[in-house]
Amino acid sequence: MKTEEAFRIVKLSDSEFDYFVKFVSQHYGIDLSQKRHLIEARLAGELKAHGLTSYTQFIDMIKADRSLKIIESVMNKLTTNYSFFSRETEHFDYLAKTVIPELEKTAKRTLKIWSAGCSTGQEPYNIAMAIDSAVGFKRNLWSVSITATDVSTEALSVAAKGVYPESSLDVMPASWKANYMSKLPDGNFQVASNIRNMVSFKKFNLMDPFPYSNYYDIIFCRNVMIYFKPQTAQQIVKKFYQANLEGGYFFISHSETISRFENDYSYLFPSVYRKQKK
């Protein structure tokens, strides 16, 4: 018990804290400068697992880790955040009741969507549910592909399985729960296969070059940029703009704003923007 307590109370020195802040900011864009206690709490288990007594020892291991497995484990611990279904549900209503009907008028039936920073998968599955409910019996006329990305392999593993505790469905519309979720013997719920098949999960770091330009009809990046410094967030917004098709939509969270950045998006609705056609 004393050994466990010792690992639990290991504190970061100023130089150790600075290392983690700079490393994560440089490689992943995430600002942890105000998250000292979070780093200590989430990495305490890493020290214990490796039989270490200080973060300096752990930093030396990270620097020598050519396989990147330790770094991946660190990022899994530091970047996984709480998520749930139907978060900021107005966005899914806007998608179903405004975006899809508008696209139908243009006879467009192919949709490429990106859920960036998807965490454990609730957001991309909600996007798929919103689209499926909007198009109804015309679903077979549509080709919808949703790419969901995150830097955390642990989060992506949960997302790919599509299995969640009932508590994460608390604010999900009853019709969606009935149509798109199946209760499992252990009491958890799994996303319906037709919804899961609309989504593909991939590891991706938003600090890396984006693989596509003028490609996505719709991009969601919600509750992600709040973890970036303003200059980093501005650079990423510019990359999202390039990745959006002309006429494409960009969704952020209500806790975020891009109005203070130089950007070419047009405001449509709270936290919803559009790349206007030229």
N, C-alpha and C positions, 0 to 999 in steps of 0.2 A: 504493500500500500504506500509506503514511504517513497519507493522508487517511482510509482505512478505519479505521486504528488510532485516529485522533483521535476519530472518531464512537463507536468502541467503548468508549472510556474516559471519555466525558463523564459527570460526576457531578452528582447533584442537590444543590443547596444546601439548607439546612434549610427555607427559605421555599418553595422549589419542591416539596420533598418534602411539606410540610404542605398545599400546595395540592392535590396529587393525592390525598392521603389523605382530605382533607375533601370534595373533589369526588365521589370514588367512594363514600364513605360516605353522603353526603347523597342522592345520586341513585340509588344501586344497593344500598346497605346493606352493602356488602362492606368488611371491615376490613383495610386494607393498612398499618396502623401499624407492623407488624413485617416489611414486605416491601420495604424500600428497594432492595435489590439486585435483586429481581425487577422492580421498576418500571424501574430503569436498564437491565437486560438486555433486557426486552421492548420498551422504547420507543426503544432506540438506533436501530433501523431506521427509525422514524418521523422522527427528527431527520435522518438521512441522506437519506431520500426527499424531504424538504422543503428540503434544503440549509441546515439550521440548525446553529448551533454551541453553542446553550445551550437549556436547558429553559425559561428565561424567554421566549425567542422563541416556543417551541412553545406555552406557556400563553397568550400573547397571541393566537396563531392560534386556539386552542380558544375563547377568549372571543369572538372575532369570527366564529366559525363558525355562521352562521345555518342552514346546510343540515344541520348535525349529522353530516356525513359524517366529519369528523375525529374527533369524539367517538365515533362508532360504531367507527371503526378502532382507537381507543385501547382501547375496551372489548373488542373482539375479541382484542387482544393481552394484556390484563390478566386476562381471565376464562376463557380456554380452558384446561382442565385435562385431564390424561391420563385416559383411560377405556378399559375393555375389557369383553368379554362375560363374563357369569356372575360378576360381582363380587358378593361376599357371596351366594353361590348359595342359602343357606338361606332367603332371602326368597322366591325363586322356587319352592322346594320347598314352603314354607308356603302360598304362593298356590295352587299346583296341588293340593296334597294336603289342605289344610284349608279355605281360603277358598272355592274353587270348589265342593267337595262340600257345604259348608254352605249356599251360595246355591242349589244345586240342590234342596235339601230344601224351600226356600220357593217353588219353581217359578219363581224369578226367572231370566229369560233375556236381560235387557238389562243391559249393563255399561258404565258411563262411568268412565273411568280418566284420571288426570292424572299424568304424569311431569314434575315440576317441577325445572328445572335439569338438563335431559336431556343436556347437552353434545353429543357427536357421535352420539348416538342408540342406543348399545348397550343402555342400560337399557330404553327403551320397546319395542325389538324383543325383548328377553328376556322382558318381560312378555307380549307377544303370543305368543311361543313357549310359555311356561309354560301359558297359557290354552288354546292350541290342543292341546297335548299332553294337557292334563287332560280336555278335553271329548271328544276323539277323534272318533268317527264322528257324534257329536251336534252337531258344529260348526255345521251349517247351521241348527240350532234357536236359536242364540245370536246376539244383536246386540251386538258389542263395538266400542267406539270408544275409542281411546287418544289423548289430546291430550298432546303433548310440547312443552315450552317451554324457552327459554333466552334470555339477553340477547345472546348472541354469534351474529351472523348467519353468521360463518364456520363455527362449529360446526354450526349448523342446516343449512347448505349441504351439509356432509359427511353429516349425518344423513339428509337427504332422499334422497341418492343410494344410501345403504345399501351402500356398497362399502368393504371393510376389508382390511388386510393379514392374512395368515394368523396372524401372531404375536398378534393381538388375540383369536384364537379358542382360545388355548392351554388354557384351563380350561373351555371349553364342552363339555357332555356330547356324546359321540360321536354319539348318536342325533339330537341337535338339529343338529349340524353336517351330518349326512347328510340330514336331512329339510328343513332350513330355509336352508341355505347352498349356493350354486352357485359353483364355481371358474371364474374368468374366464381368458381367454387370457394375461393379464399376470401371473397367479399370485395376484391378489387374489381375495377372495370377496365375493359379493353376496347380501344377504338375499332370500329367496324373495318373489315378488310377493304371495302371499296374506298374508304377514306384514307386508310394507310397506304393503299396503292397509288394514291395521287401525290404522295410526298416521298422525296428521296433525301436522305440525311448525309451530310459531308462535313468533314473537318475543314475549317477555313479561318484564317486570321485576317481581320479587316485591315491590318497594316500591310498586308501583301498586295501586289498589283492585282486588280480585279481582272478576271479572265475574259469578260465580255464588255462590249460597248454597244449602245443602242440595241439592247437585247430584251430587257425585262419589261413586261407590261405593267407590273405592279411590284413594288418593293416595300416590305415591312422591315423597319429597324427600330423597335420600340424598347424603351428602358435599357438601352445599350450605351448611347452617347453620353448619358449622365455620368458614366465612369471615365470619360475621356477629358483631358484638358481642352479648353476652347479651341486652341489652334489645331489640335489633332482632330477634333470633331469637325471643324470646318474643312479640313483636307478630305475627310471621309465623305462628307456631304457632297463635295465636288465629284468624288469618284462615283457615288451613287447616281448623281445627275448624268454622268457619262454612261453609266450602265443602263439607265432607263431609256426605253423607246420614246420617241417623240409622241406626246399624248399620254405617256405613262404616268402612273400614280406613285406617290411616295408617302408612306405612313410612318409617323414617329409617335412617341407617347405624349400624353398630356403634361407630363413633368418635364418635357424637353421643348426647346424652341430652336429654330434655325433662322429666325428673323434678324438676329444680331450678327449673322454671318453674311459675307458677300456670297450670294448664290442666285441662280437663275430660275429657281422654282417659283411657280405662282401659287399663292394661297387659295385654297378652296373651302376648307372646313377646319374646325379646330384639330390641329395636328395632321392635316391631310393637305398634300401639295401635288402639283402637276407640272410636268415638263411640257410646256406648250409646243404645239406644232409650229414650225417656221413657215 
